[in-house]
Amino acid sequence: MIRRPPRSTPLYSSAASDVYKRQAEEDLGIRLVPDALYGRNAAVLERGAARLGHAGARVHRGAPACRSTGVCELGCPQDAKLAMHVSYVPNALAAGAILYTRTRAETLLLSSGRVFGVRAQFLGADGVPTGHALRVVADRVVVACGALLTPVLLARSGAGGASGQLGRNLRIHPSARIVARFAGEVRGWAEVPQAFAVDQFLDEGIVIQTQFAQPAALALALPAVGRTHRSIMARYPHLAAVTAQIADGASGRVLPGRGGSPSVRYRLHEADRRRMLRAISLAAEMLFAAGAIEVYPALRSHPVLAGVDEAIALRDAAVAERDLDLVAHHPMGTARMADDKRYGVASTLGAVHDTQDLYVADASLFPASTTVPPQTTIIALALRIAEHISDDLGAPLS
């Protein structure tokens, strides 16, 4: 049972948000990384940050049964992480929900400005439609396909477009993986990949945290080829890895593409390029402070750094956008919420402005980029929206 805030509490005040965040943390077993799962890769970043006087802390994770197999990027082989398929989905089924697998929502069913259901296709094991369709009729419909697919489904259905904001305002977390080589063994695979984060620079929209990876993934972050690349990977036990992540100021767009896939358009702003360079520079400086021999900073024009002076110099280096070897995490904002229907696709309770009984409950609603990973915020927001729908239907949410 959600411990709801008092009715007089403003909808998205800190007091109200904390209630739902605490519920999400309880549901997912979110706790600080314990000593047993904290290894040398985390200790490297912690040591480097401390020597430079930067504040940091252990990461909170929703994996109470973690065995530290170190393959989080590939999916937990023990289901120790309380992801949706081992937490909320089983709870929903126990409460009477019906789950259809290998189905793809094709379009929402609309009539006179109101949604009354969803049409979906059944897929075979190969992901190809079987030719059989599913039609679900409902009093309320919630779209939670993520910030890349929610706007596509809404646009394809002719819903959510009245404000002109649908598919716009895409925000992400640009991220670079920085690898360093040490004289001694780090053995980063023998611990939780994400265990320590530096929060000194949150006000600048910068987060630096540990992020070791299995050989195939870590190899992609290295700048070399051929024998040089092989030589670095041969020292795999001596490598440490962190990520430098920024909250972007850029804004992209998602459009319906071929075959129902999203077509994404996005480009870094100049301010983001500079912020990313600063984040990489800070990460490299911390790794050198921890004792790194050399650092590979995810920059094609600066593949190897030999010392701290080179790391610091990156902040003002003439590094072109195309030289940054980045990945994109946590898409947000493509059906952003605003109670004024001129500026948003949905209200702050997730209700789509131009279509009655239709809701959005995912990161598409975010009006701006978060600085930290948004999972807990997404779930807290979904809990708030679910509570509202439950109240509206007169069915208590348990």
DRENLUMRO-561867 format. One record per residue (C-alpha): residue number from 1; x, y, z. Coordinates in nm, 3 decimals. Layout:
N
+-----+---------+---------+---------+
!  nr !    east !   north !      up !
+-----+---------+---------+---------+
! NUM !       X !       Y !       Z !
...
+-----+---------+---------+---------+
END
This chain:
398
+-----+---------+---------+---------+
!  nr !    east !   north !      up !
+-----+---------+---------+---------+
!   1 !   0.000 !   0.000 !   0.000 !
!   2 !   0.142 !   0.338 !  -0.101 !
!   3 !   0.182 !   0.571 !   0.196 !
!   4 !   0.031 !   0.868 !   0.017 !
!   5 !   0.114 !   1.225 !   0.123 !
!   6 !  -0.155 !   1.440 !   0.284 !
!   7 !  -0.412 !   1.574 !   0.039 !
!   8 !  -0.300 !   1.930 !   0.113 !
!   9 !   0.056 !   1.856 !  -0.006 !
!  10 !   0.137 !   2.018 !  -0.345 !
!  11 !   0.152 !   1.755 !  -0.619 !
!  12 !   0.525 !   1.769 !  -0.699 !
!  13 !   0.665 !   1.926 !  -0.387 !
!  14 !   0.967 !   1.761 !  -0.227 !
!  15 !   0.742 !   1.619 !   0.046 !
!  16 !   0.508 !   1.455 !  -0.206 !
!  17 !   0.786 !   1.327 !  -0.432 !
!  18 !   0.976 !   1.177 !  -0.141 !
!  19 !   0.677 !   0.959 !  -0.051 !
!  20 !   0.673 !   0.792 !  -0.391 !
!  21 !   1.051 !   0.772 !  -0.417 !
!  22 !   1.070 !   0.599 !  -0.081 !
!  23 !   0.802 !   0.356 !  -0.198 !
!  24 !   1.001 !   0.284 !  -0.516 !
!  25 !   1.318 !   0.227 !  -0.313 !
!  26 !   1.132 !  -0.012 !  -0.084 !
!  27 !   0.974 !  -0.202 !  -0.374 !
!  28 !   1.307 !  -0.246 !  -0.551 !
!  29 !   1.520 !  -0.313 !  -0.244 !
!  30 !   1.744 !  -0.015 !  -0.316 !
!  31 !   2.038 !  -0.005 !  -0.076 !
!  32 !   2.398 !   0.118 !  -0.065 !
!  33 !   2.652 !  -0.118 !  -0.224 !
!  34 !   2.782 !  -0.330 !   0.068 !
!  35 !   3.148 !  -0.400 !   0.147 !
!  36 !   3.124 !  -0.754 !   0.009 !
!  37 !   3.046 !  -0.622 !  -0.340 !
!  38 !   3.284 !  -0.325 !  -0.332 !
!  39 !   3.612 !  -0.391 !  -0.512 !
!  40 !   3.930 !  -0.234 !  -0.642 !
!  41 !   3.777 !  -0.057 !  -0.941 !
!  42 !   3.545 !   0.135 !  -0.709 !
!  43 !   3.833 !   0.197 !  -0.469 !
!  44 !   4.038 !   0.350 !  -0.753 !
!  45 !   3.782 !   0.623 !  -0.821 !
!  46 !   3.716 !   0.678 !  -0.452 !
!  47 !   4.090 !   0.717 !  -0.387 !
!  48 !   4.144 !   0.955 !  -0.678 !
!  49 !   3.847 !   1.172 !  -0.583 !
!  50 !   3.956 !   1.189 !  -0.219 !
!  51 !   4.311 !   1.293 !  -0.312 !
!  52 !   4.170 !   1.582 !  -0.514 !
!  53 !   3.917 !   1.677 !  -0.247 !
!  54 !   3.609 !   1.582 !  -0.451 !
!  55 !   3.296 !   1.458 !  -0.274 !
!  56 !   3.161 !   1.115 !  -0.364 !
!  57 !   2.967 !   0.825 !  -0.222 !
!  58 !   2.874 !   0.465 !  -0.278 !
!  59 !   2.591 !   0.405 !  -0.523 !
!  60 !   2.242 !   0.292 !  -0.423 !
!  61 !   2.129 !  -0.018 !  -0.617 !
!  62 !   1.814 !  -0.225 !  -0.637 !
!  63 !   1.984 !  -0.564 !  -0.624 !
!  64 !   1.949 !  -0.705 !  -0.270 !
!  65 !   2.048 !  -1.058 !  -0.378 !
!  66 !   2.350 !  -0.949 !  -0.586 !
!  67 !   2.634 !  -1.204 !  -0.617 !
!  68 !   2.873 !  -0.966 !  -0.792 !
!  69 !   2.901 !  -1.155 !  -1.120 !
!  70 !   2.984 !  -0.824 !  -1.290 !
!  71 !   2.766 !  -0.863 !  -1.602 !
!  72 !   2.498 !  -0.604 !  -1.522 !
!  73 !   2.516 !  -0.458 !  -1.874 !
!  74 !   2.412 !  -0.795 !  -2.019 !
!  75 !   2.133 !  -0.865 !  -1.769 !
!  76 !   2.161 !  -1.034 !  -1.432 !
!  77 !   2.195 !  -1.413 !  -1.473 !
!  78 !   2.059 !  -1.472 !  -1.122 !
!  79 !   1.774 !  -1.215 !  -1.143 !
!  80 !   1.927 !  -1.064 !  -0.831 !
!  81 !   1.841 !  -0.716 !  -0.954 !
!  82 !   1.475 !  -0.640 !  -0.887 !
!  83 !   1.396 !  -0.542 !  -1.243 !
!  84 !   1.036 !  -0.520 !  -1.358 !
!  85 !   1.007 !  -0.887 !  -1.451 !
!  86 !   1.089 !  -0.995 !  -1.094 !
!  87 !   0.920 !  -0.710 !  -0.904 !
!  88 !   0.626 !  -0.511 !  -1.035 !
!  89 !   0.514 !  -0.753 !  -1.308 !
!  90 !   0.471 !  -1.051 !  -1.069 !
!  91 !   0.293 !  -0.819 !  -0.826 !
!  92 !   0.056 !  -0.707 !  -1.101 !
!  93 !  -0.017 !  -1.067 !  -1.203 !
!  94 !  -0.086 !  -1.158 !  -0.841 !
!  95 !  -0.334 !  -0.870 !  -0.828 !
!  96 !  -0.522 !  -1.002 !  -1.131 !
!  97 !  -0.345 !  -0.843 !  -1.427 !
!  98 !  -0.327 !  -1.031 !  -1.758 !
!  99 !   0.010 !  -1.020 !  -1.938 !
! 100 !   0.036 !  -1.080 !  -2.313 !
! 101 !   0.388 !  -1.168 !  -2.428 !
! 102 !   0.517 !  -1.152 !  -2.784 !
! 103 !   0.264 !  -0.886 !  -2.871 !
! 104 !   0.325 !  -0.543 !  -3.021 !
! 105 !   0.087 !  -0.253 !  -2.972 !
! 106 !   0.004 !  -0.119 !  -3.319 !
! 107 !  -0.247 !   0.155 !  -3.250 !
! 108 !  -0.475 !   0.302 !  -2.989 !
! 109 !  -0.850 !   0.269 !  -3.043 !
! 110 !  -1.009 !   0.615 !  -3.045 !
! 111 !  -1.362 !   0.750 !  -3.082 !
! 112 !  -1.477 !   1.112 !  -3.050 !
! 113 !  -1.159 !   1.224 !  -2.873 !
! 114 !  -1.157 !   0.936 !  -2.626 !
! 115 !  -0.945 !   0.622 !  -2.610 !
! 116 !  -1.124 !   0.294 !  -2.549 !
! 117 !  -0.858 !   0.034 !  -2.611 !
! 118 !  -0.552 !  -0.093 !  -2.795 !
! 119 !  -0.498 !  -0.302 !  -3.106 !
! 120 !  -0.189 !  -0.523 !  -3.105 !
! 121 !  -0.028 !  -0.793 !  -3.319 !
! 122 !   0.095 !  -1.128 !  -3.200 !
! 123 !   0.458 !  -1.200 !  -3.287 !
! 124 !   0.634 !  -1.530 !  -3.347 !
! 125 !   0.953 !  -1.634 !  -3.171 !
! 126 !   1.143 !  -1.460 !  -3.453 !
! 127 !   0.968 !  -1.129 !  -3.382 !
! 128 !   0.770 !  -1.140 !  -3.707 !
! 129 !   0.392 !  -1.076 !  -3.687 !
! 130 !   0.191 !  -1.398 !  -3.709 !
! 131 !  -0.110 !  -1.234 !  -3.872 !
! 132 !  -0.319 !  -1.270 !  -3.558 !
! 133 !  -0.437 !  -0.956 !  -3.382 !
! 134 !  -0.538 !  -0.873 !  -3.027 !
! 135 !  -0.795 !  -0.611 !  -2.940 !
! 136 !  -0.814 !  -0.491 !  -2.577 !
! 137 !  -1.101 !  -0.265 !  -2.466 !
! 138 !  -1.046 !  -0.065 !  -2.146 !
! 139 !  -1.181 !   0.226 !  -1.944 !
! 140 !  -0.833 !   0.378 !  -1.921 !
! 141 !  -0.522 !   0.322 !  -2.133 !
! 142 !  -0.167 !   0.388 !  -2.013 !
! 143 !   0.118 !   0.419 !  -2.263 !
! 144 !   0.460 !   0.340 !  -2.114 !
! 145 !   0.680 !   0.251 !  -2.411 !
! 146 !   0.973 !   0.472 !  -2.317 !
! 147 !   1.078 !   0.807 !  -2.458 !
! 148 !   1.164 !   0.664 !  -2.801 !
! 149 !   0.852 !   0.455 !  -2.866 !
! 150 !   0.578 !   0.632 !  -2.671 !
! 151 !   0.569 !   0.931 !  -2.910 !
! 152 !   0.570 !   0.695 !  -3.209 !
! 153 !   0.266 !   0.502 !  -3.084 !
! 154 !   0.081 !   0.821 !  -2.996 !
! 155 !   0.159 !   0.981 !  -3.332 !
! 156 !   0.060 !   0.670 !  -3.524 !
! 157 !  -0.271 !   0.669 !  -3.337 !
! 158 !  -0.346 !   1.037 !  -3.389 !
! 159 !  -0.324 !   1.120 !  -3.017 !
! 160 !  -0.118 !   1.370 !  -2.818 !
! 161 !  -0.027 !   1.599 !  -3.105 !
! 162 !  -0.238 !   1.907 !  -3.031 !
! 163 !   0.042 !   2.105 !  -2.864 !
! 164 !   0.296 !   2.039 !  -3.135 !
! 165 !   0.534 !   1.904 !  -2.870 !
! 166 !   0.489 !   1.531 !  -2.932 !
! 167 !   0.824 !   1.372 !  -3.020 !
! 168 !   1.011 !   1.693 !  -2.948 !
! 169 !   1.228 !   1.786 !  -2.646 !
! 170 !   1.427 !   1.463 !  -2.650 !
! 171 !   1.689 !   1.475 !  -2.376 !
! 172 !   1.955 !   1.215 !  -2.303 !
! 173 !   2.260 !   1.159 !  -2.086 !
! 174 !   2.565 !   1.169 !  -2.317 !
! 175 !   2.827 !   0.944 !  -2.161 !
! 176 !   3.189 !   0.846 !  -2.221 !
! 177 !   3.371 !   0.544 !  -2.080 !
! 178 !   3.723 !   0.629 !  -1.967 !
! 179 !   3.969 !   0.343 !  -1.916 !
! 180 !   4.297 !   0.356 !  -1.723 !
! 181 !   4.590 !   0.118 !  -1.684 !
! 182 !   4.751 !   0.059 !  -1.345 !
! 183 !   5.072 !  -0.115 !  -1.242 !
! 184 !   4.891 !  -0.347 !  -1.004 !
! 185 !   4.592 !  -0.567 !  -1.074 !
! 186 !   4.248 !  -0.411 !  -1.041 !
! 187 !   4.035 !  -0.714 !  -1.136 !
! 188 !   3.734 !  -0.496 !  -1.198 !
! 189 !   3.518 !  -0.787 !  -1.311 !
! 190 !   3.507 !  -0.924 !  -0.955 !
! 191 !   3.277 !  -0.654 !  -0.816 !
! 192 !   2.964 !  -0.452 !  -0.883 !
! 193 !   3.032 !  -0.243 !  -1.196 !
! 194 !   2.853 !   0.067 !  -1.063 !
! 195 !   2.956 !   0.109 !  -0.700 !
! 196 !   3.098 !   0.459 !  -0.643 !
! 197 !   3.000 !   0.797 !  -0.787 !
! 198 !   3.151 !   1.144 !  -0.760 !
! 199 !   2.875 !   1.396 !  -0.693 !
! 200 !   3.099 !   1.701 !  -0.649 !
! 201 !   2.990 !   1.839 !  -0.987 !
! 202 !   2.615 !   1.777 !  -0.985 !
! 203 !   2.547 !   2.150 !  -1.009 !
! 204 !   2.733 !   2.147 !  -1.341 !
! 205 !   2.529 !   1.850 !  -1.465 !
! 206 !   2.825 !   1.610 !  -1.436 !
! 207 !   2.832 !   1.265 !  -1.277 !
! 208 !   3.142 !   1.044 !  -1.275 !
! 209 !   3.103 !   0.686 !  -1.156 !
! 210 !   3.264 !   0.347 !  -1.182 !
! 211 !   3.157 !   0.135 !  -1.477 !
! 212 !   3.373 !  -0.168 !  -1.543 !
! 213 !   3.270 !  -0.406 !  -1.820 !
! 214 !   3.329 !  -0.747 !  -1.966 !
! 215 !   3.612 !  -0.776 !  -2.224 !
! 216 !   3.395 !  -0.734 !  -2.536 !
! 217 !   3.236 !  -0.414 !  -2.406 !
! 218 !   3.554 !  -0.269 !  -2.258 !
! 219 !   3.744 !  -0.335 !  -2.582 !
! 220 !   3.505 !  -0.101 !  -2.765 !
! 221 !   3.609 !   0.186 !  -2.537 !
! 222 !   3.977 !   0.158 !  -2.628 !
! 223 !   4.116 !   0.389 !  -2.898 !
! 224 !   4.372 !   0.154 !  -3.050 !
! 225 !   4.360 !  -0.110 !  -3.326 !
! 226 !   4.565 !  -0.414 !  -3.417 !
! 227 !   4.865 !  -0.504 !  -3.204 !
! 228 !   4.836 !  -0.196 !  -2.984 !
! 229 !   4.477 !  -0.280 !  -2.899 !
! 230 !   4.571 !  -0.641 !  -2.830 !
! 231 !   4.854 !  -0.524 !  -2.604 !
! 232 !   4.619 !  -0.311 !  -2.393 !
! 233 !   4.357 !  -0.586 !  -2.366 !
! 234 !   4.628 !  -0.833 !  -2.263 !
! 235 !   4.656 !  -0.620 !  -1.947 !
! 236 !   4.282 !  -0.653 !  -1.877 !
! 237 !   4.338 !  -0.737 !  -1.507 !
! 238 !   4.523 !  -0.405 !  -1.470 !
! 239 !   4.249 !  -0.189 !  -1.625 !
! 240 !   3.999 !   0.029 !  -1.441 !
! 241 !   3.700 !   0.199 !  -1.599 !
! 242 !   3.466 !   0.485 !  -1.513 !
! 243 !   3.199 !   0.679 !  -1.701 !
! 244 !   3.166 !   1.054 !  -1.734 !
! 245 !   2.801 !   1.148 !  -1.785 !
! 246 !   2.639 !   1.487 !  -1.838 !
! 247 !   2.287 !   1.628 !  -1.826 !
! 248 !   2.244 !   1.774 !  -2.171 !
! 249 !   2.114 !   2.112 !  -2.276 !
! 250 !   2.047 !   1.997 !  -2.630 !
! 251 !   1.706 !   1.890 !  -2.749 !
! 252 !   1.641 !   1.623 !  -3.009 !
! 253 !   1.336 !   1.481 !  -3.181 !
! 254 !   1.175 !   1.142 !  -3.233 !
! 255 !   0.968 !   1.074 !  -3.545 !
! 256 !   0.792 !   0.760 !  -3.667 !
! 257 !   1.033 !   0.567 !  -3.890 !
! 258 !   1.004 !   0.269 !  -4.118 !
! 259 !   0.828 !  -0.036 !  -3.985 !
! 260 !   0.717 !   0.145 !  -3.671 !
! 261 !   1.070 !   0.204 !  -3.546 !
! 262 !   1.162 !   0.548 !  -3.411 !
! 263 !   1.372 !   0.785 !  -3.619 !
! 264 !   1.589 !   0.984 !  -3.377 !
! 265 !   1.746 !   1.322 !  -3.454 !
! 266 !   1.986 !   1.466 !  -3.202 !
! 267 !   2.302 !   1.673 !  -3.192 !
! 268 !   2.511 !   1.804 !  -2.905 !
! 269 !   2.505 !   2.175 !  -2.832 !
! 270 !   2.838 !   2.353 !  -2.808 !
! 271 !   2.787 !   2.398 !  -2.434 !
! 272 !   2.737 !   2.022 !  -2.403 !
! 273 !   3.057 !   1.954 !  -2.597 !
! 274 !   3.249 !   2.172 !  -2.352 !
! 275 !   3.076 !   2.013 !  -2.052 !
! 276 !   3.156 !   1.666 !  -2.184 !
! 277 !   3.523 !   1.757 !  -2.228 !
! 278 !   3.532 !   1.890 !  -1.872 !
! 279 !   3.372 !   1.569 !  -1.742 !
! 280 !   3.627 !   1.353 !  -1.928 !
! 281 !   3.911 !   1.572 !  -1.805 !
! 282 !   3.792 !   1.546 !  -1.444 !
! 283 !   3.758 !   1.169 !  -1.468 !
! 284 !   4.106 !   1.132 !  -1.616 !
! 285 !   4.255 !   1.360 !  -1.351 !
! 286 !   4.102 !   1.144 !  -1.075 !
! 287 !   4.236 !   0.826 !  -1.233 !
! 288 !   4.587 !   0.974 !  -1.247 !
! 289 !   4.550 !   1.089 !  -0.886 !
! 290 !   4.470 !   0.727 !  -0.798 !
! 291 !   4.796 !   0.611 !  -0.960 !
! 292 !   4.711 !   0.537 !  -1.325 !
! 293 !   5.004 !   0.489 !  -1.564 !
! 294 !   4.805 !   0.602 !  -1.867 !
! 295 !   4.442 !   0.689 !  -1.944 !
! 296 !   4.234 !   0.625 !  -2.258 !
! 297 !   3.983 !   0.913 !  -2.254 !
! 298 !   3.728 !   0.824 !  -2.527 !
! 299 !   3.864 !   1.092 !  -2.760 !
! 300 !   3.970 !   0.992 !  -3.109 !
! 301 !   4.204 !   1.291 !  -3.140 !
! 302 !   4.360 !   1.223 !  -2.796 !
! 303 !   4.360 !   0.843 !  -2.769 !
! 304 !   4.609 !   0.816 !  -2.481 !
! 305 !   4.696 !   1.051 !  -2.195 !
! 306 !   5.035 !   1.007 !  -2.031 !
! 307 !   4.992 !   1.228 !  -1.726 !
! 308 !   4.772 !   1.462 !  -1.525 !
! 309 !   4.883 !   1.774 !  -1.714 !
! 310 !   4.747 !   1.626 !  -2.036 !
! 311 !   4.422 !   1.541 !  -1.858 !
! 312 !   4.378 !   1.899 !  -1.734 !
! 313 !   4.464 !   2.041 !  -2.077 !
! 314 !   4.165 !   1.861 !  -2.230 !
! 315 !   3.928 !   2.117 !  -2.081 !
! 316 !   4.040 !   2.379 !  -2.332 !
! 317 !   4.144 !   2.144 !  -2.613 !
! 318 !   4.019 !   2.198 !  -2.967 !
! 319 !   3.824 !   1.872 !  -2.973 !
! 320 !   3.556 !   1.850 !  -3.240 !
! 321 !   3.218 !   1.695 !  -3.166 !
! 322 !   3.297 !   1.403 !  -3.399 !
! 323 !   3.608 !   1.321 !  -3.190 !
! 324 !   3.398 !   1.233 !  -2.886 !
! 325 !   3.333 !   0.859 !  -2.853 !
! 326 !   2.999 !   0.876 !  -2.673 !
! 327 !   2.697 !   0.663 !  -2.596 !
! 328 !   2.348 !   0.786 !  -2.509 !
! 329 !   2.168 !   0.682 !  -2.191 !
! 330 !   1.825 !   0.750 !  -2.043 !
! 331 !   1.613 !   0.913 !  -2.319 !
! 332 !   1.351 !   1.150 !  -2.174 !
! 333 !   1.106 !   1.426 !  -2.255 !
! 334 !   0.932 !   1.338 !  -2.583 !
! 335 !   0.578 !   1.363 !  -2.439 !
! 336 !   0.661 !   1.620 !  -2.178 !
! 337 !   0.418 !   1.714 !  -1.906 !
! 338 !   0.277 !   2.063 !  -1.856 !
! 339 !  -0.057 !   2.155 !  -1.709 !
! 340 !  -0.090 !   2.421 !  -1.979 !
! 341 !  -0.186 !   2.216 !  -2.285 !
! 342 !  -0.012 !   2.464 !  -2.515 !
! 343 !   0.328 !   2.356 !  -2.388 !
! 344 !   0.297 !   1.987 !  -2.311 !
! 345 !   0.154 !   1.660 !  -2.436 !
! 346 !   0.016 !   1.551 !  -2.098 !
! 347 !  -0.069 !   1.697 !  -1.760 !
! 348 !   0.145 !   1.654 !  -1.450 !
! 349 !  -0.075 !   1.354 !  -1.371 !
! 350 !   0.010 !   1.194 !  -1.706 !
! 351 !  -0.329 !   1.259 !  -1.869 !
! 352 !  -0.289 !   1.326 !  -2.243 !
! 353 !  -0.443 !   1.668 !  -2.306 !
! 354 !  -0.624 !   1.602 !  -2.632 !
! 355 !  -0.746 !   1.246 !  -2.570 !
! 356 !  -0.977 !   1.155 !  -2.283 !
! 357 !  -0.888 !   0.857 !  -2.058 !
! 358 !  -0.538 !   0.824 !  -2.209 !
! 359 !  -0.227 !   0.846 !  -1.989 !
! 360 !   0.151 !   0.841 !  -2.030 !
! 361 !   0.363 !   0.702 !  -1.745 !
! 362 !   0.731 !   0.689 !  -1.840 !
! 363 !   1.034 !   0.914 !  -1.891 !
! 364 !   0.862 !   1.074 !  -2.191 !
! 365 !   0.689 !   1.300 !  -1.938 !
! 366 !   1.005 !   1.460 !  -1.802 !
! 367 !   1.007 !   1.836 !  -1.872 !
! 368 !   1.389 !   1.854 !  -1.856 !
! 369 !   1.694 !   1.633 !  -1.824 !
! 370 !   1.773 !   1.484 !  -1.486 !
! 371 !   2.134 !   1.491 !  -1.370 !
! 372 !   2.135 !   1.147 !  -1.209 !
! 373 !   2.002 !   0.820 !  -1.357 !
! 374 !   1.621 !   0.851 !  -1.364 !
! 375 !   1.496 !   0.501 !  -1.275 !
! 376 !   1.368 !   0.584 !  -0.927 !
! 377 !   1.208 !   0.906 !  -1.052 !
! 378 !   1.032 !   0.718 !  -1.334 !
! 379 !   0.887 !   0.462 !  -1.093 !
! 380 !   0.786 !   0.728 !  -0.839 !
! 381 !   0.609 !   0.919 !  -1.115 !
! 382 !   0.434 !   0.603 !  -1.234 !
! 383 !   0.318 !   0.528 !  -0.878 !
! 384 !   0.171 !   0.877 !  -0.849 !
! 385 !  -0.011 !   0.843 !  -1.182 !
! 386 !  -0.135 !   0.493 !  -1.093 !
! 387 !  -0.273 !   0.625 !  -0.766 !
! 388 !  -0.456 !   0.902 !  -0.950 !
! 389 !  -0.610 !   0.660 !  -1.201 !
! 390 !  -0.706 !   0.426 !  -0.918 !
! 391 !  -0.880 !   0.711 !  -0.733 !
! 392 !  -1.055 !   0.817 !  -1.053 !
! 393 !  -1.187 !   0.464 !  -1.106 !
! 394 !  -1.282 !   0.425 !  -0.742 !
! 395 !  -1.053 !   0.125 !  -0.699 !
! 396 !  -0.800 !   0.155 !  -0.414 !
! 397 !  -0.439 !   0.100 !  -0.520 !
! 398 !  -0.266 !  -0.171 !  -0.317 !
+-----+---------+---------+---------+
END
